[in-house]
Amino acid sequence: MRLATVGKLLGVAGIAGVAATGVVLARDERERRAYTPDDVRARLHARAEAVASEPAPGEGSLEVVPEPTTPRGRLAQRASWQRRRFVDPVATAVGNQVARLRRRSSGSGEG
């Protein structure tokens, strides 16, 4: 095939793709506008109930993490603390408060 023919075919294919995209967008817009405000409200309430009924991962039970006993475990724990410290300063502040409370409670029970 000649170069001009290839160019024409690519142009026609591009126009067809643009037209198909426009058709899809118009159809989606019509479907969206077909909902009444009551339909939208009912769907939102149904989605909210579905989310509220599902328990969050790890919800309802506290996971007890044992103290690491190996040098590698202690290093991994320290790295985790450092990541949390740099990634989420609020979590670090909360973790520091918990550590202080643990030290106070363990120190007061021994005396």
C-alpha positions as CSV (number, residue, x, y, z in Angstrom):
1,M,0.0,0.0,0.0
2,R,1.0,3.5,-0.6
3,L,1.9,5.9,2.2
4,A,-1.0,8.2,1.3
5,T,-3.5,5.2,1.7
6,V,-2.0,4.3,5.0
7,G,-2.4,7.9,6.2
8,K,-6.0,8.0,5.1
9,L,-6.8,4.7,6.9
10,L,-5.2,6.0,10.1
11,G,-7.1,9.2,9.9
12,V,-10.4,7.4,9.4
13,A,-9.6,5.0,12.3
14,G,-8.8,8.0,14.5
15,I,-12.1,9.7,13.6
16,A,-14.0,6.5,14.2
17,G,-12.3,6.2,17.6
18,V,-13.2,9.7,18.6
19,A,-16.8,9.2,17.5
20,A,-17.1,5.9,19.5
21,T,-15.7,7.6,22.6
22,G,-18.3,10.4,22.2
23,V,-21.1,7.8,21.9
24,V,-20.0,6.0,25.0
25,L,-19.7,9.3,27.0
26,A,-23.1,10.4,25.8
27,R,-24.7,7.1,26.8
28,D,-23.1,7.3,30.3
29,E,-24.4,10.8,30.7
30,R,-27.9,9.9,29.7
31,E,-27.8,7.0,32.2
32,R,-26.6,9.3,35.0
33,R,-29.2,11.9,34.3
34,A,-32.0,9.2,34.2
35,Y,-31.7,8.8,38.0
36,T,-34.1,10.8,40.1
37,P,-32.8,12.4,43.3
38,D,-34.7,9.7,45.3
39,D,-32.9,7.0,43.3
40,V,-29.5,8.6,43.9
41,R,-30.3,8.9,47.6
42,A,-31.5,5.3,47.9
43,R,-28.3,4.0,46.2
44,L,-26.1,6.1,48.5
45,H,-27.9,4.9,51.6
46,A,-27.5,1.3,50.4
47,R,-23.8,1.7,49.8
48,A,-23.4,3.4,53.2
49,E,-25.2,0.5,54.9
50,A,-23.1,-2.1,53.1
51,V,-19.9,-0.3,54.2
52,A,-21.1,0.1,57.8
53,S,-22.1,-3.6,58.1
54,E,-18.6,-4.9,57.0
55,P,-16.2,-5.0,59.9
56,A,-12.9,-3.2,59.4
57,P,-9.8,-5.5,59.1
58,G,-8.5,-6.2,62.6
59,E,-11.5,-4.6,64.3
60,G,-12.8,-6.0,67.5
61,S,-9.6,-7.6,68.8
62,L,-6.2,-6.2,69.8
63,E,-3.2,-8.0,68.5
64,V,-0.5,-8.6,71.0
65,V,2.9,-8.4,69.5
66,P,5.6,-10.2,71.4
67,E,8.9,-8.5,72.1
68,P,11.6,-9.5,69.7
69,T,14.1,-11.9,71.2
70,T,16.7,-12.0,68.4
71,P,19.0,-9.3,67.2
72,R,17.3,-9.4,63.8
73,G,13.9,-9.1,65.3
74,R,15.0,-6.1,67.4
75,L,16.5,-4.5,64.3
76,A,13.3,-5.1,62.3
77,Q,11.3,-3.5,65.1
78,R,13.5,-0.5,65.2
79,A,13.3,-0.1,61.5
80,S,9.5,-0.2,61.7
81,W,9.5,2.5,64.4
82,Q,11.8,4.7,62.3
83,R,9.5,4.3,59.2
84,R,6.5,5.2,61.3
85,R,8.3,8.2,62.8
86,F,9.1,9.6,59.4
87,V,5.9,8.6,57.7
88,D,3.3,9.5,60.3
89,P,4.3,11.9,63.0
90,V,0.9,11.6,64.7
91,A,1.3,7.9,65.1
92,T,4.8,8.4,66.5
93,A,3.4,10.9,69.1
94,V,0.7,8.4,70.1
95,G,3.3,5.6,70.2
96,N,5.5,7.7,72.5
97,Q,2.6,8.3,74.9
98,V,1.9,4.6,75.0
99,A,5.5,3.8,75.7
100,R,5.6,6.4,78.6
101,L,2.4,4.9,80.1
102,R,3.9,1.4,79.9
103,R,7.1,2.5,81.6
104,R,5.1,4.2,84.3
105,S,2.8,1.2,84.9
106,S,5.7,-1.3,84.9
107,G,7.8,0.9,87.2
108,S,5.0,1.5,89.7
109,G,4.1,-2.3,90.0
110,E,7.6,-3.3,91.0
111,G,8.0,-1.1,94.0
